[in-house]
């Protein structure tokens, strides 16, 4: 069972390819001390709440490279232009020209011509069969993160059972 450390002082954090405090027996190195630190943004729940009625168009650049936010789309039933501009500014997005439709306000972040393809996503949504997008609950997100952490730990140190 995992323990919660309190009043822990770290003097150095180093990335190493071999665990510390290990012994070698029969040509196999066995680690005796492992400290794993995971960094996670705990404000994610607030982001999901604040992002109701927002979708992001993610662009995949021509010729490769990392994906980028090409446009931010606000649902007019949840947002007006003034609130949308404020949200964009507060979250380090461009808030210039608006492409307005009957139902939405679109703020382009990048020229769409630079992208091979695009995908529209909404914060907290995932595909759940039959092509339907459903929001994830915070419990589902936490469960996925715990499973991901266990998978990472098991792949790095397969000789230890998951303690999460």
C-alpha positions as CSV (number, residue, x, y, z in Angstrom):
1,X,0.0,0.0,0.0
2,X,1.3,3.5,-0.9
3,X,2.1,5.9,1.9
4,X,1.7,9.7,1.9
5,X,4.9,11.5,2.7
6,X,4.6,14.7,4.7
7,X,7.4,17.2,5.5
8,X,9.7,15.7,2.8
9,X,12.7,17.7,1.8
10,X,14.4,17.0,-1.5
11,X,17.9,18.3,-2.0
12,X,18.3,17.0,-5.5
13,X,16.2,15.3,-8.1
14,X,18.2,13.5,-10.8
15,X,17.0,11.5,-13.8
16,X,19.0,8.3,-13.9
17,X,19.0,5.2,-16.1
18,X,19.9,2.8,-13.2
19,X,18.2,2.9,-9.7
20,X,20.1,3.9,-6.7
21,X,20.9,1.7,-3.7
22,X,20.9,-1.5,-5.7
23,X,22.8,-4.8,-5.4
24,X,24.0,-7.1,-8.2
25,X,23.3,-10.8,-7.7
26,X,23.8,-13.4,-10.4
27,X,24.3,-10.5,-12.9
28,X,21.0,-9.0,-12.2
29,X,20.7,-5.6,-10.5
30,X,18.0,-5.3,-7.8
31,X,17.0,-1.8,-6.7
32,X,16.3,-1.3,-3.0
33,X,15.1,2.3,-3.0
34,X,12.8,4.0,-5.5
35,X,11.3,7.4,-5.2
36,X,8.9,8.3,-8.0
37,X,7.6,11.8,-8.5
38,X,4.7,12.5,-10.7
39,X,3.8,16.1,-11.7
40,X,0.1,16.8,-12.3
41,X,-1.9,20.0,-12.7
42,X,-4.5,19.9,-10.0
43,X,-6.5,22.8,-11.5
44,X,-7.8,20.5,-14.3
45,X,-11.3,20.3,-12.6
46,X,-11.6,24.1,-12.7
47,X,-10.5,24.2,-16.4
48,X,-13.3,21.7,-17.3
49,X,-15.9,23.8,-15.4
50,X,-14.7,27.0,-17.0
51,X,-14.5,25.5,-20.5
52,X,-18.2,24.6,-20.8
53,X,-19.3,25.4,-24.3
54,X,-15.8,25.6,-25.7
55,X,-14.3,23.4,-28.4
56,X,-10.7,23.4,-29.8
57,X,-9.8,22.7,-33.4
58,X,-6.5,20.9,-33.2
59,X,-4.4,21.2,-36.4
60,X,-1.8,18.7,-37.6
61,X,0.8,20.6,-39.6
62,X,1.6,19.8,-43.2
63,X,5.0,18.1,-43.3
64,X,4.7,16.9,-39.7
65,X,5.5,18.4,-36.3
66,X,3.5,18.8,-33.2
67,X,-0.2,19.5,-33.3
68,X,-1.5,23.0,-32.3
69,X,-4.7,24.7,-31.5
70,X,-5.9,26.1,-34.8
71,X,-9.1,27.6,-33.6
72,X,-11.2,28.0,-30.4
73,X,-14.9,27.8,-30.8
74,X,-17.4,29.1,-28.3
75,X,-21.0,28.0,-28.2
76,X,-23.3,31.1,-28.3
77,X,-25.7,29.5,-25.9
78,X,-23.0,29.6,-23.2
79,X,-20.8,32.6,-24.3
80,X,-21.0,36.1,-25.7
81,X,-18.2,37.8,-27.6
82,X,-17.0,39.9,-24.6
83,X,-16.8,36.9,-22.2
84,X,-15.1,34.7,-24.9
85,X,-12.5,37.4,-25.6
86,X,-11.8,37.6,-21.8
87,X,-11.4,33.8,-21.5
88,X,-9.1,33.7,-24.5
89,X,-6.9,36.6,-23.1
90,X,-6.8,35.0,-19.6
91,X,-5.7,31.7,-21.1
92,X,-3.0,33.0,-23.5
93,X,-5.0,32.6,-26.7
94,X,-5.5,35.2,-29.5
95,X,-8.7,37.1,-29.3
96,X,-8.7,39.1,-32.6
97,X,-11.2,38.6,-35.4
98,X,-14.3,36.5,-34.8
99,X,-15.9,34.2,-37.4
100,X,-19.5,34.2,-36.2
101,X,-22.2,31.8,-37.1
102,X,-25.8,31.4,-35.9
103,X,-24.6,29.1,-33.1
104,X,-20.9,29.8,-32.5
105,X,-18.0,32.3,-32.2
106,X,-14.7,31.1,-33.7
107,X,-11.4,32.7,-33.0
108,X,-8.6,31.5,-35.3
109,X,-5.3,31.0,-33.7
110,X,-3.4,29.8,-36.8
111,X,-4.0,29.9,-40.6
112,X,-5.8,26.7,-41.5
113,X,-3.8,26.4,-44.8
114,X,-0.8,25.3,-42.8
115,X,-2.5,22.1,-41.6
116,X,-2.9,18.7,-43.3
117,X,-5.9,17.9,-41.2
118,X,-7.8,19.1,-38.1
119,X,-9.8,17.5,-35.3
120,X,-12.4,19.2,-33.1
121,X,-12.3,18.3,-29.4
122,X,-14.0,19.5,-26.2
123,X,-12.3,19.5,-22.8
124,X,-13.3,16.4,-20.8
125,X,-14.7,14.4,-23.7
126,X,-13.7,11.1,-25.1
127,X,-15.2,8.7,-27.6
128,X,-17.5,6.2,-25.9
129,X,-18.7,3.9,-28.7
130,X,-21.2,4.4,-31.5
131,X,-19.3,7.5,-32.5
132,X,-20.8,9.4,-29.5
133,X,-18.7,11.9,-27.5
134,X,-19.4,11.8,-23.7
135,X,-17.8,13.9,-21.0
136,X,-15.5,12.1,-18.5
137,X,-16.2,12.6,-14.8
138,X,-13.4,13.6,-12.5
139,X,-13.5,10.1,-11.0
140,X,-13.0,8.6,-14.5
141,X,-10.1,11.0,-15.2
142,X,-8.4,10.1,-11.8
143,X,-8.9,6.4,-12.5
144,X,-7.2,6.8,-15.9
145,X,-4.3,8.7,-14.3
146,X,-3.8,6.1,-11.6
147,X,-3.8,3.3,-14.2
148,X,-1.4,5.3,-16.3
149,X,0.9,5.8,-13.3
150,X,0.8,2.1,-12.5
151,X,1.6,1.2,-16.1
152,X,4.6,3.6,-16.2
153,X,5.9,2.4,-12.8
154,X,5.5,-1.3,-13.9
155,X,7.4,-0.6,-17.2
156,X,10.3,1.2,-15.4
157,X,10.5,-1.2,-12.4
158,X,8.8,-4.5,-13.5
159,X,10.2,-6.4,-10.4
160,X,8.0,-4.3,-8.1
161,X,4.2,-4.8,-7.9
162,X,2.1,-1.7,-8.3
163,X,1.8,0.1,-4.9
164,X,-0.7,2.7,-6.0
